[in-house]
Structure formats: structure tokens, C-alpha cells
């Protein structure tokens, strides 16, 4: 990571400011992020649809599969976001680097004992971007999580999970709102809707969850990445280092003149 290539203003921020910066990064690089994200999510959605069709009694496992593999998606989003922020090119030729990042250290833990950690996107850059040895990584994580930044990262994860669940429910119910009153089944209610086990409803539920995750997950990853960058700025004084480098560059240009 080259500090001079950072596309954001480097300065210490409050945690909420850092999270807001992450949301702005998603807005700025939305095309790259959502394109890569969609390419990965669509095949998994197809697998979930096949599970619903051929194993209707286990239709819930399709949604569970998509949800449980979130740490894989987060690595792809972080790969795109980190390269964009540091001014590196992103294209088809970089697919081999994407695969290397996905299968890098920590993927087993991310899918097992660390799967339910709400602050995982805050610490993900340590595993994916720094690629340090085990002892160095442990010390790094301990230092990064040494203040209240980890607390705000957990709050971000909790908020995104609420938004994701609420958006899923809203998408499902909005479809049924367009059903004419005359053809609605008897006992139609929100409770009955979510208790339904029909094949059509399971398809709708899977698609609604995938759409909500498609929209919310990049915000979660970008917010955690921005908290990570902010924490490193605090610890390593990135803003001062960049300032000195810019000053040295201006001085060298004056001497050449």
C-alpha cells in the first residue's frame, strides 16, 4: 500500500466519521464494487434456486449457504475497494490476484469460529492485505482493537444486519402488496406470509435476501475498511508522513528549478 497513492484525505477521524467515509467510498466506486459483487453472487443464487427446486424440504439451506459464505464475498469487495482507494488498476487480468486474496490466510477461521464476529471487516485487512506471519498478525490485531474502534466496528455490523433483515422483509411484503384484494387468499397477513412454505415464496425469500445483501454488504465492508485505515492513521501518523513527503517533493522541485 503506497500512502502517496491514497485517493482520500488522510487525517485522524472520529469512528462515525470513518464509517461515513466508507459509505462515500462505496458511492465513488460503486460500479467496480457492485459489478464484482454481482458476478460472485449470481452463481450462488443459481445454486440456491436449484436446491429449492430439487430439495424443497431443505429450501432453507440455500439461503443459509448464501449467508454463511459472506466472508468470501467480503474478501472480493475488499480487494476491489483497496485497489481502487490506492489507485491500482482493476481488470480481468487481476482475477488471479482475487483468487489469491480469497484463499489467503484466515479463510478457514473466517468461515468457522470467527464467522459470527461483527467486527470481522475491521480486522479483515490484517488477514488479507498485510499478509504477515502468525505472531505479527496477533500483535497487530491486539493493537488495532486496543481502543474503542472495535466497538464501533461491532455496532456497524449489528446495524447492517438490522438493515439487511428489514430490507428483506420489506421486499417480500412489497410484492404481496401489489396482489389485488379480490384474489388474496383467506387469512392473508404478514405473519401468515412469513409462515408460508410454498415453492414460490421460498424463491421470493431467497431473491429478496440476495438483493438486500447485494446492497448492504459493500457498505459493511467499506465501513470496516475505513475504520481500519483510520486506526492505522492514528497509530502510524499517516497524515504527518504524507505531509512530510509532499513537502520534500516540493523542496526537491524548487532545487531543480
HULIN-V677575 format. One record per residue. N is the residue number from 1. RES is the residue in one small letter. SS is DSSP state (H for helix, E for strand, - for the rest). Layout:
N/RES/SS ; N/RES/SS
This chain:
1/x/- ; 2/x/- ; 3/x/H ; 4/x/H ; 5/x/H ; 6/x/- ; 7/x/- ; 8/x/- ; 9/x/- ; 10/x/- ; 11/x/- ; 12/x/- ; 13/x/- ; 14/x/- ; 15/x/H ; 16/x/H ; 17/x/H ; 18/x/H ; 19/x/H ; 20/x/H ; 21/x/H ; 22/x/H ; 23/x/H ; 24/x/H ; 25/x/H ; 26/x/H ; 27/x/H ; 28/x/H ; 29/x/- ; 30/x/H ; 31/x/H ; 32/x/H ; 33/x/H ; 34/x/H ; 35/x/H ; 36/x/H ; 37/x/H ; 38/x/H ; 39/x/H ; 40/x/H ; 41/x/H ; 42/x/H ; 43/x/H ; 44/x/H ; 45/x/H ; 46/x/H ; 47/x/H ; 48/x/H ; 49/x/H ; 50/x/H ; 51/x/H ; 52/x/H ; 53/x/H ; 54/x/H ; 55/x/- ; 56/x/H ; 57/x/H ; 58/x/H ; 59/x/- ; 60/x/H ; 61/x/H ; 62/x/H ; 63/x/H ; 64/x/H ; 65/x/H ; 66/x/H ; 67/x/H ; 68/x/H ; 69/x/- ; 70/x/H ; 71/x/H ; 72/x/H ; 73/x/H ; 74/x/H ; 75/x/H ; 76/x/H ; 77/x/H ; 78/x/H ; 79/x/H ; 80/x/H ; 81/x/H ; 82/x/H ; 83/x/H ; 84/x/H ; 85/x/H ; 86/x/- ; 87/x/- ; 88/x/- ; 89/x/- ; 90/x/- ; 91/x/- ; 92/x/H ; 93/x/H ; 94/x/H ; 95/x/H ; 96/x/H ; 97/x/H ; 98/x/H ; 99/x/H ; 100/x/H ; 101/x/H ; 102/x/H ; 103/x/- ; 104/x/- ; 105/x/- ; 106/x/- ; 107/x/H ; 108/x/H ; 109/x/H ; 110/x/H ; 111/x/H ; 112/x/- ; 113/x/- ; 114/x/- ; 115/x/- ; 116/x/- ; 117/x/- ; 118/x/- ; 119/x/- ; 120/x/H ; 121/x/H ; 122/x/H ; 123/x/H ; 124/x/H ; 125/x/H ; 126/x/H ; 127/x/H ; 128/x/H ; 129/x/H ; 130/x/H ; 131/x/- ; 132/x/- ; 133/x/- ; 134/x/H ; 135/x/H ; 136/x/H ; 137/x/H ; 138/x/H ; 139/x/H ; 140/x/H ; 141/x/H ; 142/x/H ; 143/x/H ; 144/x/H ; 145/x/- ; 146/x/- ; 147/x/- ; 148/x/- ; 149/x/H ; 150/x/H ; 151/x/H ; 152/x/H ; 153/x/H ; 154/x/H ; 155/x/H ; 156/x/H ; 157/x/H ; 158/x/H ; 159/x/H ; 160/x/H ; 161/x/H ; 162/x/H ; 163/x/H ; 164/x/H ; 165/x/H ; 166/x/H ; 167/x/H ; 168/x/H ; 169/x/H ; 170/x/H ; 171/x/H ; 172/x/H ; 173/x/H ; 174/x/H ; 175/x/H ; 176/x/H ; 177/x/H ; 178/x/- ; 179/x/- ; 180/x/- ; 181/x/H ; 182/x/H ; 183/x/H ; 184/x/- ; 185/x/- ; 186/x/- ; 187/x/- ; 188/x/- ; 189/x/- ; 190/x/H ; 191/x/H ; 192/x/H ; 193/x/H ; 194/x/H ; 195/x/H ; 196/x/- ; 197/x/- ; 198/x/- ; 199/x/H ; 200/x/H ; 201/x/H ; 202/x/H ; 203/x/H ; 204/x/H ; 205/x/H ; 206/x/H ; 207/x/H ; 208/x/H ; 209/x/H ; 210/x/H ; 211/x/H ; 212/x/H ; 213/x/H ; 214/x/H ; 215/x/H ; 216/x/H ; 217/x/H ; 218/x/H ; 219/x/H ; 220/x/H ; 221/x/H ; 222/x/H ; 223/x/H ; 224/x/H ; 225/x/H ; 226/x/H ; 227/x/H ; 228/x/H ; 229/x/H ; 230/x/H ; 231/x/H ; 232/x/H ; 233/x/H ; 234/x/H ; 235/x/H ; 236/x/H ; 237/x/- ; 238/x/H ; 239/x/H ; 240/x/H ; 241/x/H ; 242/x/H ; 243/x/H ; 244/x/H ; 245/x/H ; 246/x/H ; 247/x/H ; 248/x/H ; 249/x/H ; 250/x/H ; 251/x/H ; 252/x/H ; 253/x/H ; 254/x/H ; 255/x/H ; 256/x/H ; 257/x/-
